[in-house]
Each structure stands twice: as structure tokens, then as C-alpha cells.
Amino acid sequence: MLFNSGAAVSGELSEISSEPTNCYQLAWNNLGLSTGQAIKLCSGTTDAPKTIECFIKAYGHPDDDGLGLPMGFAVNLCKTNSEPF
């Protein structure tokens, strides 16, 4: 058996960190993305900071050296998985 109890599962999971979950936390908590947008942007990422930097550049205003893309387009541009739009 992989896990002996619910307590063991929750204790072990709280210590697990991965690039997709790190990316999701940054995107959802700090960038104003909806849950679905953050999941779409971050699923499959192997480099959370690079994914977030891409989004910030793509969504950012051109006066701030951004591309000025709408949020959904910025997510699609910067996501690293091969799911269709």
C-alpha cells in the first residue's frame, strides 16, 4: 500500500513541490489569472519562472516592453504543453 492513512497523504503532499504547482501558485495568487487560465498556463511546465516571465512579457503593456496581448492570448503563447487552444 502506497499510503497508510489520510494523515500520511496530507503530510506528504504538503511537502511536495513541482514546477507546475509553483507556477500555478504564482499565476493564480499574483497575476490575476482565473483558476482555469493558471492551470492552462502552468500544466506541463518544467520551468515555472520562465513560464511566468513569458506571460508577464506577453501580457505587459507595450510601454513597459510588453507585447500587450489579451490575457487569453498571452496564456496560449506561453503555455508549454501541447494541449490545443
Buried (B, 14 or more C-beta within 10 A) or exposed (E): EEEEEEEEEEEEEEEEEEBBEBBBBBBBEEBEBEEEBBBBBBBBBEEBEBBBEBBBBBBBEEEEEBBEBEBBBBBBBBBBEEEEE
